[in-house]
């Protein structure tokens, strides 16, 4: 969902991707459908990582950096894979 939003609007505006030609309704319907799901996922991620940071052996910065990388890595891998193929 995050890749669809990023590829269709901000990355398309920068000229890095191309929007689907049938996507002519704008961003509002997509945000109505995907917005609550992404917001709930981000809230759950933040709450779980906040809970884990108090129990982790590593420093807070290392834990949060690892969490961010672990969440964004699949998105970047899929973006590169779609660009290559």
N, C-alpha and C positions, 0 to 999 in steps of 0.2 A: 504494500500500500504506500509506504513511504517513497519507494522508488518511482511508482506511478505518479505520485504528486510532484516529486522533484523533476522527473523527466518531462512531464507535460507542461509545466509552467516556468519555474525559474531557470532550469537548464535549457529549455527551449528559447527563452528570452535571451539567453547568453549565446545561443547558436551552437550549443554543445550536443543537443539531441533534437529530434523531430517529434512533434506532437502527432498523435494518431489523427489521420484526416477526418475521421468520423466524430472526433471530440470537438463539438461546437457549442456545447451548453455552458461552457465556462467552468470556473472552479467551484462555485457555490454548491451545486448538487454533489460533487465529489466530496467536498468538506462535510456536507450533511451526513453522508454515508460513512466516510472514513474517519472523520474528525473525532467522534466519540470513541471509536475503537483505538485510534492512535493515542488519544488522551488517556484512556483507561490503561493501556499498555505502558505508557510513560509513567503514569502514577504508580502502577504496580512495580515497575522496575525501580523507581526512585525509593519507594518504601522498603522493598526487599534489600536493595543495596545499602540503604541507610541502616537497616537492622544488622546486616552482615558486617558493615564497617566497624561497628562497636565490638564485634566478636572476632574480627580478623587479626591475624598475627602481623600482617604487613601494615605499612603506613596507610593512612587514608588516601593520599594522592595516588599511590600505586594501585590500591584497590579500585578507585574510581576510574583511573586510566584503563585498567584491565577490563572493567565492566563496559566502558564506552567502546573500546576496541572490539570486544567480543560481540557487542550488539551491532556495530557498524560493518564489521568484516564481511558477513554474508551479503550485505547490500552492495559493497564494493566488488565482491567476487562476481555477483550476478551482473553488475553493470559492465565489468570488463568482459565477462563471457558473452553478453549480448552484443557488445561492440565488436568482438572478434568474429562471432559467427554471422 
